[in-house]
Amino acid sequence: MTSSAGTPVPVDSLSYEQARDELIRVVTVLEQGASTLEESLSLWERGEALATRCEEWLIGAKARLDAARGAAAAE
């Protein structure tokens, strides 16, 4: 995902859906294999950051669900 200025949006500001969708695009480009080595490395690094961001969102969602279940069980 890029800003209106054409620079990549910081990964930590992306929603889960934005990070997931961009990660899918990154993987698609890498699988095509048409990029230079430098471009591929850059895409790989961005993909790793996006995957980490998605994992953070999922861990947070699980924690919220666990907390809600715990509160419901206590009632």
C-alpha positions in Angstrom: 0.0 0.0 0.0 1.4 3.4 -0.9 0.4 6.9 0.2 -0.7 9.6 -2.2 2.9 10.7 -2.4 3.9 7.2 -3.7 5.8 6.1 -0.6 4.9 2.9 1.2 2.4 3.3 4.1 4.0 2.3 7.4 3.1 -1.3 8.2 2.2 -0.5 11.8 -0.6 1.9 10.6 -2.4 -0.8 8.5 -5.5 -2.6 9.5 -5.6 -6.3 9.4 -7.4 -6.3 6.1 -5.1 -3.8 4.5 -2.0 -5.7 5.6 -3.5 -9.0 4.4 -4.4 -7.6 1.0 -1.0 -6.1 0.5 0.7 -9.3 1.6 -1.3 -11.2 -1.0 -0.1 -8.7 -3.7 3.5 -9.0 -2.5 3.4 -12.8 -2.7 1.8 -12.7 -6.1 4.6 -10.4 -7.4 7.3 -12.6 -5.9 5.8 -15.8 -7.3 5.9 -14.2 -10.8 9.7 -13.9 -10.5 10.0 -11.0 -12.8 11.5 -8.6 -10.3 15.2 -7.8 -9.9 17.1 -9.3 -7.0 17.0 -5.9 -5.2 13.2 -5.5 -5.8 12.6 -9.1 -4.7 14.6 -8.5 -1.4 12.6 -5.3 -0.8 9.3 -7.1 -1.4 10.4 -10.0 0.8 11.2 -7.6 3.7 7.9 -5.8 3.2 6.1 -9.1 3.1 7.7 -10.2 6.4 6.6 -7.0 8.0 3.1 -7.4 6.7 2.9 -11.0 7.9 4.1 -9.9 11.4 1.4 -7.1 11.4 -1.3 -9.6 10.5 -0.1 -11.9 13.3 -0.2 -9.0 15.8 -3.8 -8.3 14.8 -4.8 -12.0 15.1 -3.1 -12.3 18.5 -4.9 -9.2 19.7 -8.2 -10.5 18.4 -7.7 -13.8 20.2 -6.9 -12.0 23.5 -10.1 -10.0 23.2 -12.1 -13.1 22.6 -10.5 -14.9 25.5 -11.2 -11.9 27.7 -14.8 -11.9 26.6 -15.2 -15.6 27.2 -13.7 -15.2 30.6 -16.1 -12.4 31.5 -19.0 -14.4 30.2 -18.0 -17.4 32.2 -17.7 -15.3 35.4 -21.3 -14.1 35.1 
